Amino acid sequence: MEPKYFVTIHAADARALRGLAGFDLDLFQATARSSEQDYHIEGLITLPDVSRLVAAGYRVTVEAPEHARARAQETASLGEWLADMGEE
């Protein structure tokens, strides 16, 4: 399995941003943003995916490897967390 990286994908316009749907990538829709000069979205993709996007005219900023932002392995209820903090 290819390692994945957190990225920001920059598109030339809104149409190009919507065109990312055809690449079948793990994109975070809630991060999609646009301004007069920049359209971008964040995602978690492989380096070969980065190459495909660049070849298609997108600009991709690789932010961090997947393991650098791993999810917490331990969870606690609010009551347990407050007790650990000495608040309960």
Order of alpha helices (4+ residues) and beta strands (2+ residues): beta-alpha-beta-beta-alpha-beta-alpha
